[in-house]
Amino acid sequence: MSDKLFRFIDLPRQAPRTVPVAVRVMGYGEIYGDFLPDDAAAQSGRCIDCGNPYCEHACPVHNYIPNWLKLVQDGHLFEAAELMHSTNPLPEICGRVCPQDRLCEGACTLEQGEFGAVTIGSVERWVVDQAFAQGWRPDLSAVRATGKRVAIIGAGPAGLACADRLARAGVAAHVFDAHEEIGGLLTFGIPPFKLDKQVVRTRRAVLEGMGVTFHLSTTVGKDVSFQALLDDYDAVFMGTGAYRALDGGLPGLELDGVHAALPFLIANTRRLLSGTELEPRFDVAGKRVIVLGGGDTGMDCVRTALRLGASEVSCVYRRDEANMPGSRREVSNAREEGVHFQFHRQPLRIVGDNGRVSGVEMVETRLVAGEDGRARPQNVMDSDHIQEADVVIIAFGFQAEAPAWSSHHGIEHQPNGRTLVGGEGRLPFQTAHPKVFAGGDMVRGADLVVRAVHDGREAAASILRTLELRPASSESAQAA
């Protein structure tokens, strides 16, 4: 029997080193270092190729994980990059922002055996970074132009994934986005310490090299009409995301110093990209900051506030830590960097003096059984109190909001703003308008980047079917 099955015993899980806390909170660089080639190969070799790859099943795009781990172990960098791209158009991004602890690594057989999961995400990131640096690019030499053109609304992960797959099939993909850079929330919502913006710029260059055309600073419905896209293109894909913030209806939202999470994060990213000053209303230097919400956006806000010089940063969440929706890795990073977590706290209202926020009134909670199987918080009588604060950031999540122009063209939406796709007589991700497809957060609601990638990939497969073209590779067989 091969000793491969037992390498994990002598070689423990070892992720790349992180930048020391005292250094990383002083700037916005990514906090995770890189593998050395021998370390990447060794960690890949811990995979036992268990025969029933739970990691693949847990991955929303069903990456061929054991296969490319073996290629890395054997030193075949370019082949590993090619295989990664066969299922995932954005592997270097997913390797950085996916919650692997809840997906592939959480399902790893070694993790279940308490030996420590294979470092799948770190290897994925390392492979693509190294392959790009060494000149690898997707090989489209055998692709022939079909003369077909597809408009893509939104340059976020769903739109980029769709564009990649269309380009591989010889379809001219034209991507329209209101922002001045591609990426959507990849660029403007996710802080640079999680996803360096040069990574997104590199992906833009790769896509442009594949023939994708970007029309940036262009708002559909204002700078170009949706009808014009229907008239000028053979199909349209919508991936406009979910940007409508949930605020919980708390009294006091109108007070100065109360911010929604996304404008706060976007303002700081724009500052970093442009080299300009932060808008004064978002200045938290020397201030006490409370972030309400325990998801990944909340973690982005608390960690950004620390880097902006806040004197104290607290995260308030109404359940316990085990029930937090955010990545365990991100919670750990935030705690290491000095964030104070207050669990079992339900905010009741935001209080203020002379129009300016001064604190949050909250009540303690305890968890009781919920009808949906998830523990729900129940307020504890006579436990209400006020925690002082100078700034309050609301990070309760986001909802999709149907574009104003979409319903005029027969596109259907749910009451919560999500776009309806699929169903009887329709292809996956096809809307009620036969030429229009949609995916990502505008269909699912706020969700993971990797699920948006999946939707864009599979929507492209459906578009190719309507154009009577074959997908460039076999990944479309995994349609949702």
C-alpha positions as CSV (number, residue, x, y, z in Angstrom):
1,M,0.0,0.0,0.0
2,S,1.3,3.4,-0.9
3,D,2.7,5.6,1.9
4,K,0.6,8.4,0.3
5,L,-2.3,7.4,2.5
6,F,-0.3,8.1,5.6
7,R,1.6,11.3,4.8
8,F,-1.0,13.3,6.8
9,I,0.2,11.6,10.0
10,D,3.8,12.9,9.8
11,L,3.0,16.1,8.0
12,P,0.4,18.3,9.8
13,R,-1.7,20.9,8.2
14,Q,0.3,24.1,7.7
15,A,-1.2,27.2,6.1
16,P,1.0,30.0,4.8
17,R,2.1,32.3,7.5
18,T,0.1,35.4,8.3
19,V,1.4,38.9,8.7
20,P,1.9,39.7,12.4
21,V,-1.1,41.5,13.9
22,A,0.9,44.5,15.0
23,V,2.0,45.0,11.3
24,R,-1.2,44.1,9.5
25,V,-3.5,46.5,11.3
26,M,-1.3,49.4,10.2
27,G,-2.2,48.9,6.5
28,Y,-4.4,47.2,4.0
29,G,-2.2,44.5,2.5
30,E,-3.4,40.9,2.4
31,I,-2.6,39.2,5.7
32,Y,-1.8,35.8,4.3
33,G,1.6,35.0,2.9
34,D,2.4,32.6,0.1
35,F,3.6,29.0,0.0
36,L,7.0,28.2,-1.2
37,P,6.8,25.7,-4.1
38,D,8.0,22.7,-2.0
39,D,5.5,23.6,0.8
40,A,2.6,23.8,-1.7
41,A,3.5,20.4,-3.0
42,A,3.9,18.9,0.4
43,Q,0.6,20.2,1.7
44,S,-1.1,19.0,-1.5
45,G,0.4,15.6,-0.9
46,R,-1.6,15.3,2.4
47,C,-4.7,14.6,0.3
48,I,-5.5,10.9,0.6
49,D,-7.6,10.8,-2.6
50,C,-10.3,9.2,-0.5
51,G,-12.3,8.0,-3.5
52,N,-15.5,9.8,-2.5
53,P,-14.3,13.4,-2.6
54,Y,-16.6,15.2,-0.1
55,C,-14.6,18.3,-0.8
56,E,-15.8,18.4,-4.4
57,H,-19.4,17.8,-3.3
58,A,-19.2,20.7,-0.8
59,C,-17.7,23.1,-3.3
60,P,-20.5,25.0,-5.1
61,V,-18.7,24.9,-8.4
62,H,-17.6,21.2,-7.8
63,N,-13.9,21.8,-8.4
64,Y,-11.8,18.7,-9.2
65,I,-9.9,19.2,-6.0
66,P,-8.0,15.9,-5.5
67,N,-7.0,16.0,-9.2
68,W,-5.4,19.4,-9.1
69,L,-3.8,18.7,-5.7
70,K,-2.1,15.7,-7.3
71,L,-0.9,17.9,-10.2
72,V,0.6,20.4,-7.7
73,Q,2.2,17.6,-5.7
74,D,3.8,16.4,-9.0
75,G,5.0,19.9,-10.0
76,H,2.6,20.4,-12.9
77,L,1.7,24.1,-12.2
78,F,0.2,25.1,-15.5
79,E,-1.9,21.9,-15.8
80,A,-3.2,22.5,-12.3
81,A,-4.2,26.1,-13.3
82,E,-5.9,24.8,-16.4
83,L,-7.9,22.2,-14.5
84,M,-9.0,24.8,-11.9
85,H,-10.3,27.0,-14.6
86,S,-12.3,24.2,-16.2
87,T,-14.8,24.5,-13.3
88,N,-14.1,27.9,-11.8
89,P,-13.6,31.1,-13.9
90,L,-12.2,33.0,-10.8
91,P,-10.1,30.5,-8.8
92,E,-7.6,33.0,-7.4
93,I,-10.5,35.1,-6.0
94,C,-12.4,32.1,-4.5
95,G,-9.1,30.9,-3.0
96,R,-9.0,34.2,-1.1
97,V,-12.6,34.9,-0.1
98,C,-14.4,31.6,0.1
99,P,-15.2,30.3,3.6
100,Q,-13.3,27.1,3.0
101,D,-13.9,26.1,6.6
102,R,-17.6,25.8,5.9
103,L,-17.2,24.3,2.4
104,C,-14.4,22.2,0.9
105,E,-12.1,22.1,3.9
106,G,-14.9,21.6,6.3
107,A,-15.9,18.5,4.3
108,C,-12.4,17.1,4.0
109,T,-12.0,13.5,5.2
110,L,-8.9,14.5,7.2
111,E,-10.9,17.2,8.9
112,Q,-13.5,14.8,9.9
113,G,-10.8,12.6,11.3
114,E,-9.3,15.5,13.3
115,F,-6.0,15.5,11.4
116,G,-6.6,18.9,9.9
117,A,-8.0,19.5,6.5
118,V,-5.9,19.8,3.4
119,T,-5.1,23.5,2.8
120,I,-7.3,23.6,-0.3
121,G,-8.0,27.3,-0.5
122,S,-4.3,28.3,0.0
123,V,-3.2,25.9,-2.7
124,E,-5.8,27.2,-5.1
125,R,-4.7,30.8,-4.6
126,W,-1.0,29.9,-4.8
127,V,-1.4,28.0,-8.1
128,V,-3.2,30.7,-10.0
129,D,-1.0,33.5,-8.6
130,Q,2.2,31.6,-9.6
131,A,0.8,30.5,-13.0
132,F,-0.2,34.1,-13.9
133,A,3.2,35.3,-12.8
134,Q,5.0,32.7,-15.0
135,G,2.9,33.7,-18.0
136,W,0.2,31.1,-18.1
137,R,-3.1,32.3,-19.7
138,P,-6.2,30.4,-20.8
139,D,-5.5,28.8,-24.2
140,L,-8.2,30.0,-26.7
141,S,-6.1,29.2,-29.8
142,A,-8.7,26.6,-31.0
143,V,-11.7,29.0,-30.4
144,R,-13.4,30.3,-33.5
145,A,-15.5,33.5,-33.4
146,T,-19.2,32.6,-33.9
147,G,-20.4,36.1,-34.7
148,K,-22.7,36.0,-31.7
149,R,-22.7,38.9,-29.1
150,V,-24.0,38.8,-25.5
151,A,-24.5,41.8,-23.2
152,I,-23.7,41.3,-19.5
153,I,-25.0,43.7,-17.0
154,G,-22.8,43.8,-13.9
155,A,-19.0,43.1,-13.7
156,G,-19.3,41.3,-10.4
157,P,-18.4,37.6,-10.0
158,A,-21.5,36.3,-11.8
159,G,-21.0,38.6,-14.8
160,L,-17.2,37.8,-15.0
161,A,-17.9,34.1,-14.8
162,C,-20.5,34.3,-17.6
163,A,-18.1,36.4,-19.7
164,D,-15.3,33.9,-19.3
165,R,-17.5,31.0,-20.5
166,L,-18.9,32.8,-23.4
167,A,-15.5,33.9,-24.6
168,R,-14.3,30.3,-24.5
169,A,-17.1,29.4,-26.8
170,G,-16.3,32.2,-29.4
171,V,-19.1,34.5,-28.3
172,A,-18.3,38.3,-28.0
173,A,-19.0,39.2,-24.3
174,H,-19.7,42.9,-23.6
175,V,-19.8,43.7,-19.9
176,F,-21.6,46.9,-18.7
177,D,-21.0,48.2,-15.2
178,A,-21.7,51.5,-13.4
179,H,-18.4,51.4,-11.5
180,E,-15.1,52.6,-12.9
181,E,-13.4,49.3,-12.1
182,I,-14.6,45.7,-12.7
183,G,-15.4,43.4,-9.8
184,G,-18.5,44.8,-8.2
185,L,-18.3,44.0,-4.5
186,L,-15.0,42.1,-5.1
187,T,-13.4,45.5,-5.7
188,F,-15.6,47.9,-3.7
189,G,-17.1,45.9,-1.0
190,I,-14.4,43.4,0.1
191,P,-11.5,45.2,1.8
192,P,-8.0,44.9,0.3
193,F,-6.7,43.0,3.3
194,K,-8.9,40.1,2.1
195,L,-8.6,40.7,-1.6
196,D,-5.9,42.9,-3.0
197,K,-7.3,44.9,-5.9
198,Q,-4.3,44.1,-8.1
199,V,-5.7,40.5,-8.1
200,V,-8.9,41.8,-9.7
201,R,-7.0,44.0,-12.1
202,T,-5.0,41.0,-13.2
203,R,-8.2,39.1,-13.9
204,R,-9.5,42.0,-15.9
205,A,-6.4,41.9,-18.1
206,V,-6.8,38.1,-18.5
207,L,-10.4,38.5,-19.6
208,E,-9.6,41.3,-22.0
209,G,-6.9,39.1,-23.4
210,M,-9.7,36.5,-24.0
211,G,-11.7,39.1,-26.0
212,V,-14.1,40.3,-23.3
213,T,-15.0,44.0,-23.7
214,F,-15.8,46.1,-20.6
215,H,-18.0,49.2,-20.8
216,L,-17.3,50.8,-17.4
217,S,-18.8,53.9,-15.8
218,T,-21.9,52.9,-17.8
219,T,-25.3,52.6,-16.1
220,V,-27.9,50.6,-17.9
221,G,-31.2,52.5,-17.9
222,K,-29.3,55.8,-17.9
223,D,-26.3,55.7,-20.2
224,V,-27.6,52.9,-22.3
225,S,-31.2,51.6,-22.4
226,F,-32.0,48.0,-21.7
227,Q,-34.0,48.0,-24.9
228,A,-30.9,48.9,-26.8
229,L,-29.1,45.8,-25.4
230,L,-32.0,43.6,-26.4
231,D,-31.9,45.1,-29.9
232,D,-28.2,44.9,-30.4
233,Y,-27.2,41.6,-28.7
234,D,-28.2,38.0,-29.1
235,A,-28.8,37.6,-25.4
236,V,-28.5,39.5,-22.1
237,F,-27.2,38.3,-18.8
238,M,-28.1,40.3,-15.6
239,G,-25.9,40.0,-12.6
240,T,-26.5,43.3,-10.7
241,G,-26.1,41.8,-7.2
242,A,-27.9,42.7,-4.0
243,Y,-27.1,46.1,-2.6
244,R,-30.3,47.1,-0.7
245,A,-29.2,47.3,2.9
246,L,-31.3,45.8,5.7
247,D,-31.5,48.1,8.7
248,G,-33.8,46.2,11.1
249,G,-36.1,49.3,11.4
250,L,-34.2,50.5,14.4
251,P,-35.2,53.9,15.8
252,G,-32.3,56.4,15.5
253,L,-31.0,55.4,12.1
254,E,-31.2,59.1,11.0
255,L,-28.6,60.2,13.6
256,D,-25.3,61.5,12.4
257,G,-22.6,58.9,12.9
258,V,-24.9,56.0,11.9
259,H,-23.8,54.3,8.6
260,A,-24.9,51.4,6.5
261,A,-22.0,48.9,6.0
262,L,-21.6,49.1,2.3
263,P,-21.3,52.9,1.8
264,F,-18.7,52.8,4.6
265,L,-16.7,50.1,3.0
266,I,-17.0,51.5,-0.5
267,A,-15.9,55.0,0.7
268,N,-12.7,53.5,2.1
269,T,-11.9,51.4,-1.0
270,R,-12.4,54.5,-3.2
271,R,-10.1,56.4,-1.0
272,L,-7.4,53.7,-1.3
273,L,-7.8,53.4,-5.1
274,S,-7.8,57.1,-5.7
275,G,-5.4,58.3,-3.1
276,T,-7.8,60.9,-1.9
277,E,-9.0,61.7,1.6
278,L,-11.8,59.7,3.3
279,E,-15.2,61.5,3.3
280,P,-15.4,63.3,6.7
281,R,-18.6,61.6,7.7
282,F,-16.9,58.2,7.6
283,D,-13.9,59.3,9.7
284,V,-13.7,57.0,12.8
285,A,-10.3,57.9,14.0
286,G,-10.2,58.1,17.8
287,K,-13.9,57.1,18.0
288,R,-15.8,54.2,19.7
289,V,-17.4,52.1,17.0
290,I,-20.2,49.6,17.3
291,V,-20.9,47.3,14.4
292,L,-24.3,45.5,14.5
293,G,-24.3,42.2,12.7
294,G,-22.2,39.0,12.7
295,G,-21.8,38.2,9.1
296,D,-18.7,38.6,6.8
297,T,-19.7,42.2,6.0
298,G,-19.7,42.9,9.7
299,M,-16.2,41.4,10.0
300,D,-15.1,43.6,7.1
301,C,-16.5,46.7,8.9
302,V,-14.9,46.0,12.3
303,R,-11.5,45.3,10.7
304,T,-11.7,48.3,8.5
305,A,-12.6,50.6,11.4
306,L,-9.5,49.4,13.3
307,R,-7.3,50.3,10.4
308,L,-8.9,53.7,10.2
309,G,-7.8,54.4,13.8
310,A,-10.9,53.7,15.9
311,S,-10.1,53.8,19.6
312,E,-12.5,50.9,20.3
313,V,-14.4,48.5,18.0
314,S,-17.2,46.2,19.2
315,C,-19.2,43.7,17.2
316,V,-22.7,43.1,18.6
317,Y,-24.6,39.9,17.7
318,R,-27.9,38.6,19.0
319,R,-26.9,34.9,19.0
320,D,-23.8,33.1,20.2
321,E,-20.5,32.7,18.4
322,A,-21.4,29.2,17.1
323,N,-24.4,30.6,15.3
324,M,-22.6,33.5,13.6
325,P,-23.1,33.5,9.9
326,G,-19.6,34.9,9.2
327,S,-16.5,32.8,8.4
328,R,-14.8,31.4,11.4
329,R,-11.5,32.5,9.9
330,E,-12.7,36.1,9.7
331,V,-14.0,36.1,13.2
332,S,-10.7,34.8,14.4
333,N,-8.8,37.5,12.4
334,A,-11.0,40.2,13.9
335,R,-10.5,39.0,17.4
336,E,-6.7,38.8,16.9
337,E,-6.7,42.4,15.7
338,G,-8.5,43.7,18.8
339,V,-12.2,43.6,18.1
340,H,-14.5,43.1,21.1
341,F,-17.3,40.6,20.5
342,Q,-20.5,41.0,22.5
343,F,-22.8,38.0,22.0
344,H,-26.4,37.5,23.1
345,R,-27.1,41.2,22.6
346,Q,-30.2,42.4,20.7
347,P,-30.1,46.1,19.7
348,L,-33.4,48.0,20.5
349,R,-32.6,51.5,19.3
350,I,-29.8,53.9,18.6
351,V,-29.7,56.8,21.0
352,G,-28.2,60.2,20.5
353,D,-27.7,63.8,21.7
354,N,-28.4,66.9,19.6
355,G,-28.8,64.8,16.4
356,R,-25.5,62.8,17.0
357,V,-25.3,59.2,17.9
358,S,-24.2,58.5,21.5
359,G,-24.8,54.8,21.9
360,V,-27.0,51.7,21.4
361,E,-29.7,50.5,23.7
362,M,-29.6,46.7,23.7
363,V,-31.0,43.8,25.7
364,E,-29.5,40.5,26.6
365,T,-30.8,37.4,24.9
366,R,-30.9,33.7,25.4
367,L,-31.3,31.1,22.7
368,V,-34.4,29.0,22.5
369,A,-35.5,26.4,19.9
370,G,-36.8,27.8,16.7
371,E,-39.4,26.4,14.4
372,D,-37.0,26.2,11.5
373,G,-34.5,24.2,13.6
374,R,-32.2,27.1,14.2
375,A,-31.9,28.6,17.7
376,R,-33.6,31.9,17.9
377,P,-32.8,34.7,20.4
378,Q,-35.3,35.6,23.1
379,N,-34.9,38.8,25.1
380,V,-34.1,38.6,28.7
381,M,-36.4,40.7,30.9
382,D,-35.0,43.7,32.7
383,S,-31.6,43.3,31.0
384,D,-31.7,46.4,28.7
385,H,-28.8,48.8,28.9
386,I,-27.0,51.4,26.8
387,Q,-23.5,51.0,25.4
388,E,-21.9,54.3,24.5
389,A,-20.6,54.8,21.0
390,D,-19.6,57.6,18.6
391,V,-20.2,55.6,15.4
392,V,-22.7,52.8,14.7
393,I,-22.4,50.7,11.5
394,I,-25.4,48.6,10.5
395,A,-24.3,45.3,8.9
396,F,-27.6,43.3,9.0
397,G,-27.2,42.1,5.4
398,F,-28.5,43.0,2.0
399,Q,-31.5,42.3,-0.3
400,A,-31.8,42.2,-4.0
401,E,-33.6,45.1,-5.6
402,A,-35.1,44.6,-9.1
403,P,-33.8,47.2,-11.6
404,A,-36.5,49.7,-12.4
405,W,-36.3,48.9,-16.1
406,S,-36.5,45.1,-15.8
407,S,-40.2,44.7,-15.1
408,H,-41.1,46.7,-18.2
409,H,-39.7,43.9,-20.3
410,G,-41.7,41.0,-18.7
411,I,-39.0,40.0,-16.3
412,E,-40.6,38.6,-13.1
413,H,-39.5,39.2,-9.6
414,Q,-40.3,37.9,-6.1
415,P,-41.8,40.3,-3.5
416,N,-38.3,40.4,-1.9
417,G,-36.8,41.8,-5.1
418,R,-35.1,38.6,-6.3
419,T,-35.4,37.9,-10.0
420,L,-37.2,34.7,-11.0
421,V,-35.4,32.3,-13.3
422,G,-35.8,28.8,-14.5
423,G,-39.0,26.8,-14.0
424,E,-41.2,25.0,-16.4
425,G,-40.4,25.6,-20.1
426,R,-37.2,27.6,-19.3
427,L,-33.5,26.8,-19.2
428,P,-31.6,27.2,-16.0
429,F,-31.2,30.9,-15.1
430,Q,-33.5,32.0,-18.0
431,T,-36.0,34.7,-17.0
432,A,-39.5,35.1,-18.3
433,H,-38.0,37.0,-21.2
434,P,-36.5,34.4,-23.5
435,K,-33.4,36.5,-24.4
436,V,-32.6,37.4,-20.8
437,F,-30.8,35.4,-18.2
438,A,-29.9,36.3,-14.6
439,G,-27.8,34.9,-11.7
440,G,-25.9,35.6,-8.6
441,D,-27.2,37.7,-5.7
442,M,-30.0,39.3,-7.7
443,V,-31.5,35.8,-8.0
444,R,-30.3,34.2,-4.7
445,G,-30.2,37.2,-2.4
446,A,-26.9,38.1,-0.7
447,D,-24.8,34.9,-0.9
448,L,-21.3,33.7,-1.4
449,V,-19.0,34.8,-4.2
450,V,-18.5,31.2,-5.3
451,R,-22.2,30.7,-5.8
452,A,-22.4,33.8,-7.9
453,V,-19.5,32.3,-10.0
454,H,-21.5,29.1,-10.3
455,D,-24.6,31.0,-11.5
456,G,-22.7,33.0,-14.1
457,R,-21.0,29.9,-15.4
458,E,-24.2,27.9,-15.8
459,A,-26.2,30.9,-17.2
460,A,-23.5,31.0,-19.9
461,A,-24.2,27.3,-20.7
462,S,-27.9,28.1,-21.0
463,I,-27.2,31.1,-23.2
464,L,-25.1,28.9,-25.5
465,R,-27.9,26.4,-25.8
466,T,-30.3,29.1,-26.9
467,L,-27.7,30.3,-29.5
468,E,-27.3,26.6,-30.6
469,L,-23.7,26.6,-29.6
470,R,-21.8,24.1,-27.4
471,P,-20.1,25.1,-24.2
472,A,-16.4,25.2,-24.3
473,S,-16.0,22.4,-21.8
474,S,-18.0,19.9,-19.8
475,E,-18.7,21.9,-16.7
476,S,-22.2,22.8,-17.9
477,A,-23.2,19.2,-17.1
478,Q,-23.2,20.3,-13.5
479,A,-26.1,22.7,-14.0
480,A,-28.0,23.6,-10.9
